[in-house]
Amino acid sequence: MPRLYLGKILLRWCDACHTPVLAGVCACGAPTRPVAVTPPGDARPAFPDDIERINHIFCEHFGAPLIPDGHIALLNKVPAEDRMDEIVLGGAVVGAVRYIPEERRWEPLPRPGAAAYLQPKKRYIVADDGAIPSIQGKGASLLAPGLVSIDPAVREGDEVFILTRAGECIGVGRAKVDAATAATMERGVVVRTRRNTPSVPVPGKATWEDAIRANETVLTDYEAKSIQFVRDVAEQNPERPTVSYSGGKDSLATLLVVLKALGPVPLLFADTGLEFPETCENVDAVAERYDLPVLRICDEETFWAEFEKNGPPAVDNRWCCKVCKLHPIGRLIGEHWGECLSFIGQRKYESVKRMQSRRVWRNSQVPQQLSAAPIQQWTAMHVWLYIFREEAPYNTLYERGLDRIGCFMCPSSDLATFEIIKESCPDLWEMWLGRLTGWQEKQGLSRDWIERGLWRKRGDADEEEDSYN
């Protein structure tokens, strides 16, 4: 997959505080070092459910968990066939987990730095001392003459640790043969070593409260600039100020900034009828916490009417955003004010289109709405640290493995996310599966059209029009 740069990667690490820092110097005064994450580098906190899932994956494969209690872990989504998250511990990428749709399973992809946190109990290989320089220094593969022993659990294609006789990790890679075959080989490749950007972790315990303190100067600076932006835009435009609220983290951070800049403003919420219950609960909780009016509109019937005519929305044909969000919001604005100014949680690190977007604009689908993006320059880590600092009520779905919040069946979601939704929201998924099955039968589509997620891709022009975050 090609590397995708949407802006400068700002993620750094303080080895004194053992926390992520978004500046060259930590608030404690210590210099920070860059974390070599894959672009776009929009890393986020690993919540307890994320940690439990990752530890389960590593335990199942290597017999030991990766993330210890009391350590801050980050996840960085990287371009992949479906979903792949890099794992950051101690300021280094120590591995990743990748979802394999065909097998409906997660695969661990450790890096040598993972050995600072776990000692594999299975799926490891011991190399002869003579092979150490070529493997550790040059990234060479482990050949049969350099093999001392191999764990019997190793199968062809498995990810493995390569250890010295003393138990030190000198590399990681993929087994080219199973254990039984390797034991009989006199020549040939046993493990194809994986070469990664050198990244050495510095283990140490810390809390998210520590991370907030380490980033206090950064958060104050970003907040002040965003507040000034909101005030400048509001002063230059007489339309009624509002916040477009979706129940997601970015619109929550935007709301917090707008409240400090302008005071209470109405929330605009487009209830598609396909929202998670937790999202609607979050809208109510936020409105109650900050004593704000909520203007809601729901056009679920139009969605299903459009579905019956054109089938499900796809990532390259997202008619759903126009039908269920943009057009209804336009009507709502027209009924109440004629026009309005809406502050929206758009960030450039989300996609190429949002990176290229102006910071103040009008969507052609909602000419009644002047949109502005106060947190355009923020990364996901800025957003989360700010939300944690403000102790704001965020959507609990983030704690259950979802990294973005929208309609539960959003075609932009990966198959790994759909598996999480199937387990946590079976009733919603069964309803959607029934609708998909009906369209599949009506159109005579292939038997694997649903199972492989083929309904998500139409082949039409991209229609990414969603303005709500």
Secondary structure by P-SEA (a helix, b strand, c coil): ccccccccccbbbbcccccccccccccccbbbbbcccccccccccccaaaaaaaaaaaaaacccccccccbbbbbbbcccccbbbbbbccccccccccccccccbbbbbbcccccccccccccbbbbcccaaaaaaaccccccccccccccccccccbbbbbbcccccccbbbbbcccaaaaaacccccccccccccbbbbbbbbbcaaaaaaaaaaaaaaaaaaaaaaaaaaaaacccbbbbbccccaaaaaaaaaaaacccbbbbbbbccccccaaaaaaaaaaaaaacccccccccaaaaaaaaacccccccccccccccccaaaaaaaaaacccbbbbbccccccccccccccccccccccccccccccccccccaaaaaaaaaaaccccccccccccccccccccccccaaaaaaaaaacaaaaaaaaaaaaaaaaaacccccccccccccccccccccccccc
